[in-house]
Amino acid sequence: MSVVRMNRYLMHCAGGLILSIGLGSVWGEPPLRTVAEVRALSADQAASGRAVVLAGTVTYVRLTEIDFNFSLHDGTGGLMVYPAERREVRPGQRVVIEGCTSISIHGIQVRQAKVEPGAEGALPIPLGTTMAEVCEGRHEGEFAEMEGVLRAVRLETPEVRPQRLALDFGPRSRRLTVWLLDYPGGPEQFHPGAVLRVRGVVMRWRNPRGQTQNINVLTNSEADVQIRSAAPEPVIQSVAEAQLWNGPEEPAQTIWLDGVVTLVSPDQTWLVLQEGTAAMRVRLAEGMVAGAEPGDRFRVQGFPVLGDYTVALEDARVVSRAPGEPVRAEPFRDAGQVLRNPGLVDRDARLIEMGATLVDLRTRDDDLQVLGLSSAGISFAATLPLHQAVPTQVRPGSKLRLTGLCELQLTEERRRIAKPPDVFKLSLRDARDIRVLQAGPWWTPQRLRVATIMATGALVVLGAWIETLRRGNRRLRAEVAARERAERELANERRRVAAELHDTLEQTLTAASLQIHAASRTLSAQPETAARQLMLANQLVSRGRKEVRDAVWDLRLDEKAVILLGPMLQRLCEELRGGEVRTAFLLRGEDAPCPSHIAVQVIRLVREAITNALKHGKPERVNVTLEASPGRWILTVRDDGKGFEPGAVPGPDTGHFGLVGMEERVQRLGGSLEMVSKPGQGCEVRVMIPREAA
């Protein structure tokens, strides 16, 4: 952690301390005054920042450029304290602290502590215990003393300053590490196998779930580690003799082994030694690398430990190495012969050679290639480093001759019933350990899958292409049908326009021609009659012009467009309102969309009715009503004008075409028109248009 991050963290804890002390007094929670009370807190309670006031003795101090903490013991227990500011304290000194609890990888501790140093004195009498008890999770935070056999000596990462000297005790499965910050004698004074008495503070390192990851003893100086007895001379044994080791679980004496290297791990941290017909796995001490090649002769010194099925060597160091002759692999006919019970235990870790058939080849997450194999009806696996290229002839179905280390695998079930292993795997050293006796068929399951996938893909592409053609054909057919439909509609529209012109314009022009012809015959004899006939002809021509405009307007309409009649009639009433005449529009029912060609005819009908009312009736008010129902539209135009006798309405023979034109429009829409009027009672024009006309 950088200095800046540490300062920010301390400022955060300071705020938590002030808040927790203040709220503690408000809520009536007095500060905790013994370590036992603090350790009795749950993780959540400790994380909430409970106020503490403790008095005790300093049992361990860590003071660096960026870090300062110490362990305090008050007779009820011990815990780590992280002061708010740097204060010089020494082991054995009495102190009083005020701070707040928190949780970290070290468990419960006190952060942002205000420290009041007291008198210097002696360390408390250490608690006598054993390393086994400490590894069981007991005595955390205590100032304790214990003895054990040293397994390994190493310098920890230089990234942590000052660099710590680590002394490892116990097997890897239950390891305890002692840290020394002050070691002027250097790491050379400690030798694996020596019995050491250690005095220090017991600490546990936890993961985020609070589970123990490492157990350490923190010492103040080199004087806290005493050599009780020097390391005994190692026992020189053959590999076969070492395989007969049967305890104790934590041996006090190391052994020396001589053998030829048959396998080295990629990271050079473990290797396999074989001598004659016996072999053993050797795991080097942390921080050591073998630097070996298969065929080298090694002498190693380490601690025996019982592995899954046979004995291995842990925390070993290399005593000597020299070139040697590679070990010849022991030949076996098949997997059945490998697992045959007589001599089975001696085959573990040995270099063997056998035949098998490849079933599959895959890659594992730990940078290994896995060959699935079958031999004599028994399935097993062989592993090969990922950087080693498998021969190209190796494919499923290939007959192979393999050379590798036999690793017997004992399942938990067979362990419980004391049965020998019935599963093994081969660890291949490199690609040269694979010899192809007969290449597998070219049509492997993998290639068949690839071909199937490719064929399926081709079929999918072909199907997509065919579907594209089908869609194109459907689109072309739709376009042709639409074009034919448009041509039919155009032809129908031409016929409709021709019929309308024939029914309206042609008749109008014929009537005008007849009036002009009649006027020419009576002009000299009856000039007044001729004048009336010419005026009527003029009116007929005017009506013809209007019919032509209406026909042109109809041609511009989009028959597919729909229009709401209500808004259009409302605007029409507003446009025709003039002088003292008031026009009003009323909609009854729900207005529904109406095709544009019908809407135009309706507007013309209403305009004609309102215009006639304004021109002839002299009304004060004209009301237009639209009743919209699911089956029809009913239009009513009512005025309060002077009215008339319907039978006395002038007709086309006198140049009045309004009523006739209205009746013709209604007839074209399949509707009916009714007109009711009496002198002095206004006029009402009622039009019904069926929705089927749409």
N, C-alpha and C positions, 0 to 999 in steps of 0.2 A: 504494500500500500504506500503511495506517495505521501510526501509531507502535506501537500495541499488537501488530498483526500482525507488524511488523518485529522487535519485541523477542522475540516467541514464536519466530519463525524463527531468530533469532540464538541463542537458548537451545538450540534443537534442534541447530543446527550445532555449538554448543560441545560438547554431549554427543558428537556424532559425531567431533569433533576429538580429545577425550580418549580415546575408544574406539579410534580408528584409530591414534593414536600408541602407545597401550599395546599393542594387538595387533600393531602393526608391530614393536615390539621383541621381543614374544614369538615371533612367527613368523619373525623374522630379516629383516624387510624394512626396510632403512635408509630414512630420509627422502630424497625427491628434492631435489637441490640446484641444478638449473638449469632455466630456463624451457623449454629444448629437451626435457628429460626429461619435464616435465609435459605439454607439447603432444604428446608421442609416445604418451600414454596413449589407450586407447580410451574411448568414452563410458561404458561400464560400469565400467571401471577408475577413471575420474575420479569417477563417482558413488559409488564405494565409500568415498571419503574417505581417499585416500592422504596420508600425512604429508609435508609439504614444509618445507624451510628454504632460503630464497632471500635473496640479497644483490644489490641493484641500485640503479638510479636511478629516481626518480619522474618520469614523463613527462607525466602528466595527473592533475588533482585535481578531484573533484566533491564539494563540501562544502555541504550545505543543512541546514535545520532537522531533517529526518528521514532524510537519506541522506548517507553518507560512503563514498566509494570512490576508488581511484586506480589508475593503470596503472604497472606496474613493468617496467623493461627491464634485463636483466643482460648484454647483449652477445650472448646466444644467441637472444633473442626477447623478446616482451613479453606480459603478460596482466593481467587486472583482479584487484584485491585488495580484499576487503571486510573491514576490520579489526573486531575484537571490541569495541573502544572507540574513541571519538573522540580522535585525536591530531593535532596540527597538523603537517602536512607540506607542503612546497612543491615545485613543479616544479623539477627539477634536484637535489633533495636525495637523499643516499644513505640507504638504509634496509636493515634486516635484518628479515625476517618469518618467523614460524613459524605454520603453519596446516594446513588440510586441503583437498584438492581437492573440487570439486563441479561440477555441470553446470547451466546455466541457458540462457535465451534468448541470452545473450552467448557461449555456448560454455563451454570449460573456464576455471575461475577458482578463486581461493583464498578460502575463507570462514573466518570466526572467526580471523582472523590476529592474532597478537601482533606489534606493530610496535615496533621499536627504531630511532628516528630517529638519523641520523648527520650528517655535515657537509653544509652546503649547498654547491652547486656549479652548474655549467652543465649544460644539457640535452645529451644525446649528439648527435652529428652525425646529422641525419635521413637516412634512406634515400631516395635519389633514385629516383623511379618515375613511372609515368604513371597517369592515372585509368582507362585501359583495363585495365591490369594489375590494379589494385585491384578493378575490377568483375568480373574473372575469378575473384576469390576469393583472390588472392595477398596476402601480407604482413599477414595478420591479427595484430593486437596490436603491430605494428611502429610505431615513431616515424618517420614518412615525410613526404616533401615532394613535391608534384606541382603541375601547372598545368592549367587548363581554362577553357573559356568558360562564364561564368555564364548559366544559363537562367532562373532565377526566384529571387525573394527573398520570404520570408514569415516571419511570426511564428507559431510553433507554438502549440498549445492552451495557454491560461493555466492549465489544471488542473495542469500540470507546473511547479513552481516551483524556481528562477527560470525565467521564460519564456525559451525559447531562440529565437535567430534562426537560421533555416534557409536555407542557400544551396544551390540545386539545380543539379547539373551533369549533362550528357548527356541523351539522349532519355528519354521515359517508360519505354521498354522496357528501358533499361539505365541506371538512375538512381543517382547518388551524391550524398549530402546531407552538407554540412559544418555542424556545430553550433557556434554561438558562445554561451557563457554570459555573456561580458563584451563589450558592444558600445556603449560610450559615444557613438560617432559616429552611432548609430542606423542603421536599415535604409536610410535615404535615400542613404548614401554608396556603396551598391552598385547597379549598373545592369546589367540583362540585356544580354549581348553583350560585357561587359568580360572581359578575360583576368586571372584571379586565380592567384596562387601561394599554396598552402595548406600549412601544416605542422601535423601533429597525429597522433593515434593512430588507426589503422585498426581499426574494429570491424564485426562482422557480427551482425545480428539474425536469429535462427532461429525456425522453427516447432517444434512438439513432435517432429517427425521429424528435426530437425537440418538442414532445408533452409533455404537463405538466403532471407530476405524483404527485408531492407534492408541497405544498406552505408552506413556513416557514417564521417566523420572527426571526431574530438573534439579541439577546440582549447582552449587555456587562456585566451587573451585575443585581443583585436582585432588585436594585433601579429602573430599567427600567420597572418593573411590579408592579403596584399599585392596591391595593384592593379598588375599589370604593364603593362596598357594599357587605356585607357578604351574604352568601347563605341563602335564606329564608328557613323557616321550610318546609319540604316536605308536600305535601297534601296527606293524607291517603285516598285511594280510594279502592273500591272493583274492581275486575277484570271486572265485568259488567259495572261499572261506567267508568273505564278507557277506555273501548272499545267505549265509546261515545265521546271521545276527538276529537275536530275538529279544532285544530290549537292553536296558530300560528305555522308557519313552524319551528321556532327556539324558543321553549318554554323557558321562563326564570326561571321556577320553576320545580323541580323534583317531582315525585309522589312515594308514597310507595304502594306496592302491597303485598297482602298475598295470597298464594295459594299452592296447592299440585303439586309436580313435576310429570308430566306424561311422559316426554321424555327428555333425555340428549344427546347432540351430543357426538360422540366418543372422540373428543378433549376437551370436557367439557367447551367449550366457549359459548355455548348457550343452553337454556333449554325452556321448556314449562310449564307454571303454569295454573292450572284449579281450579276454585272455583265454585261449583254448575254447572250451565249450560253454563258458560262463560270460555274462555281460552285465553291465550295471549303468544306470543313468546317473549323471553327475551334474548337479546344479551349482554353479559357481556363486561365491559370496557376492553380495550386491556391490556393484561398481567394478567388478572384475570381468575381463573378457578373455576368451580362450586363445584366440589367434591361432587356431589349429586347422589342419586339413586332414581328411581321412587318410589313414596310414601312419600318422605321427604316433610315436610312443610317448605316453604321458605318465608322470607320477603325480598324484593329487593327494591332498590331505583334507579330510572333512569329517562331518558327523553323519553316522548312518541313521536312516529313518525308514520306517516301513511305509511303502507306497500303497497303491491300490491292490497290488498282488505280490510284488516282490520288493526287495530292499533297494533303496537309492541312497545317494550321498548328497548332503546339503551343506551350504555355507563352505564350499570347498575352495581351496586355493591351489594353484599350480606350483608344484615343487620343482619339477624339471620336465623338459621336453627334448625329444631327439627324433631324427628321421627314422622311419621304420618301414616294414613291409605291410602292404594292405592285407586285411583279413580275407581269407577265402570264404565265400558264402557256402553255407551248408545246403545241399540240394534236397528238395522235397518234391514228391510226385504231384501232389495236389493239396488243397486246403484240408481235406479229410485227414491226410497224414500229419499235417501240422498240428491239428487239434487232438490227435490221438493221445490219450491220457498218459501213458508211460513217457516220462521225461518232459512233460508239458511245461512244468514250472521253469525248467532250464532254458526253454526257448524264448522266454520273454527278453526283449532287447537284443536278441542275437541277430546276426546278419544271415538271412536265408535266401534261397532261390527256389522259385516254384513256377508252375504254369497256370494260366487262367485265361478266361475269355472276357473281353471288354463288353460291358453292358451299356454304360454311358460315361460321358465326360462332362464335368461341370466345374465351376469356379466357386470357391468359398470366400466368405468375407475376410478371413484372416490371411489373405495373400497366398492361398494354397489352391492347387488344382486337385480335384478329387476324381479318381478313376473308380467307377462302380464295376466290380468284377464278380465273376462266378467261376467256381471250381468244384467239381465233384458234387454239384447240387448245393453248395454252400456259397452264400453271398458275403462278400467282404469288400473293403475299400482300400485304396492305396492313395497316398498324398504325395504331391510333387510341388516344389516351390514354384510360384507363379512366373518367375522370370525364366524358368526353364521351358524351352519350346518342345512340345510333344511331337514325335515324328509324324510326318504327314500321313503315313500309311495306317496310323492308329485311328481306328473308327469302330463304332459298335459292331461286334461280331468278329473282331480281330483275335487271333490266337497269339498270346504273348508269353514271354518268359521274363519274369520280374525278379529283380534283386533289391532287397530292402530290409529294414529293421522290423522284426516282428514285435508288435505291441499287443499283448494280451489285454483284453478289456473285460473286467469282471463286473457284471450287472449287480445291482443291489439285491435282487431276488436270489441270485445264485450265491451271493455272499452270505445271506441269512441262512441258507440251507447247507452251507459249507460245501458247495459244488465248485469244481474247477471252471475256468472261463470256457465259454463256447463261442466267443466272438474274438476276432483279432483284426488288425489292420497292418498294412505295410507302409513304412515311411521311406520313400525313395529319395536318394541323395541328389541325383540329377537325371537328365534325360537318357544318359547312357545306361541307366538301370532298367530301361525298357528295351526288350529285344522282340522284334516282330517275327513270329514264326509263320503266320499266314494272315494276309490283310483281309479285313472284313469286306463284305459286299459293298459295291458302290452305293446301292440303294439302301442307305441307312435310314432308320426311323427319323432322324433329324432332317436328312435330305428329302425324305418323303413328305415330311411336314412342310418343308420349304416349298417343294413342288406343288403340294396341295394348296398352300397359301397363294402361290403365284397363279395357279390355275383358277382358284377362286377369284383372285383379283382380276384376272383376264375376263372371266365370266361376268364379273360385276361391271367392268368397263364396257364389255360388249352389250350387256343389258342396258347400261346407261345410254350407250350410243343408239341402240334400238329405240329406247324410250324417247330419246331426243328426236329421232326421225319421226316417231309416232306423233309427238307433240307438234313438230313442224307440219306434218300432214294435216293434223287436226286444225292447226292455225290457218293453213292455206285453205282448207275446206270452209272454215268459218269465214275467212275473208271473201271467198268466192260467193258463199251464200249471202253474206252481208251486201256484197256488190249487186248480186241479182235482186235482193230484196229492195235495195235503194233504187235500182232501175225500175222495178215494178211500182214502187211508191211514186217515183217521178212520173211514170206513165199515167198512174191513177190521178196524180195531181194535175197533169196536163188535161186529162179528160174532164176532171172536175172543173178546172178553170174554163175549159171550152164550153162545158154545159152551162156554167154560171153566166159566162159572157153571152151565150146564146139565149138564156132565159131572161137576162136583164138588159145588157147593153144593146144586143141586136134588136130586141123589141122596142127599147127606148128610141134607138136611132130610126127604126122603121116608122114609129109613131111621129117622130119629128119630121121625117121625110114626107109623110102623108100630109101633115099640117102645112108644110111649106108649099107642097104641090097644090093643096086646096087654096092657100092664100094667093098663089099666082093666078088662079082662075077667077077669084072674086075681087082681085085688087082694083080693077077698073070700075066694076059695077057696084061693089059693096066694100068700100075702103075700110069702114069700121070693123066689119067682120074679118077682113083680111088682117087688120092690125091685131085683133084678138088671136087669130090663128098663128100669126108670127110670134106673138108673145108666148103662146103655148109651145110653139116649136123651140123658142129660146129656153123655156123652162125644161123642156125635154132634153135639150143638149146639155144644160147644166146638170141635170140628173145623170146623164150619161158620163159626164166628166167625173162626177162623184163616184159612180159605179166603177169607172176605170181606176181611180185612186184606191178604192176599197179592194179591188182585185189585186192591184200591185202590192198593197199592204199585206194581203193574205199570203202572197207568194213569199214575202219576207219572214213569215212566222215559222218558228220551229215547232212542229206539231208535237214533238216529244216533250216540249217544255210544259210545266204545270204552273198555274198561277192561282193565288187565293183571290176570289171574287170580292170579298169584303173590303180589303184595302183599296182595290181599284175603284169600286163604286163610291167609297168614301171620298177619294180624290176627285172623281167626276162631279159629285155633288158640290164640292168646294169650288171647282172650276166654273160651274154653271151658275153659281150664286151671284146675283147682281142686283143693284138698285135696292128696292124695298122688298124684293122677293127673297124669302129664306128657303133654302133647301136643306134637308136633313136626311141622314141615312140610319137605318136600324137593321141590325143583324139578329136573326132568331135561329137558335140552334148552333151547332159547331161547324164553322167554316171548313170546308175540305178542298184540297187542291183540285183545280179544274184545268183541263187541257187548254192550251193557249188559243187554238182556233175557235173553241166555243166561247172562251172568255171575251175575245174580240167581238164576236157577234152579240153577246149579251150587252157589252158596253155600248155598241152601236144602237141596240134596241132602246136602252135606257136613255141614251143621249137624244135619240129621235123623239121619245115620249116627253122628256123634259123640255126639249126645244119646242115641240108642238104646244105644250101647256103654256110656256112663256109667250109664245107668239100669238096664240089664238084665245087662251083662256083668261089672260090678265090676272093671274093668281097673286096672292100675298105669300103663300107657303106651298112648297112641293115636298112631299115625303116619299122617300124610296125605301122599300122594305125587301130584304132578302131572307127567305125561309129556306134553310138548308136541312135536308133530311137524307137518310141513306139512299132513297130511291129517286129523288128529284130535287130540282131547284124551283122555287116559286118567287117570281119577281112582281112586286106591286109598285106602280107609280101613281100617286094620288095627289091631286091639286084642289085647292079651294076656289078655283076660278068661276067664270060665269056659266060654264057648261054648255051643252048643245044637245040637239036631237041626233042620236046616232044615224038615223036614216037620212038625215039632211047633210051628212058630211060630204064636202066636195071630193070628187074622184079624179083619176088621171085625165079624164076628158077636159077638165078645167085646169090642169097643170098641178094638181095636188097628189103627190106620190107617197107622202109620209106613211099613211096607214097601210097602203098596199106594200110598201117596202118592208114595213115591220112584219106584216103577215107572211111575206115570202121568206124572210130570215127565220121566223119561227118554224115554218114548214120545213125548211132545210135541216133544222135541228131536231125534227120529229116531235115538236111540241105543239102547244095550242095558245091562242091569244084571245082574250076576252076584254071588251071595253064597255064600261058602264058610265053613262052620263045623262044628266037632265039639266035643262036650263036653270041657272041659278044655284046648282048644287055641285058644281065642279065636275071633275072627270077622274075615273079610275081605270087604269090599264093593268090587266092581270095576265102574266105570262107564265106558263108551266113548261119546263124543259126537263125531260127524263135524263137520268144519269147514264142510261144506255147510250145516249148520243156521244158520250165521251169515249 
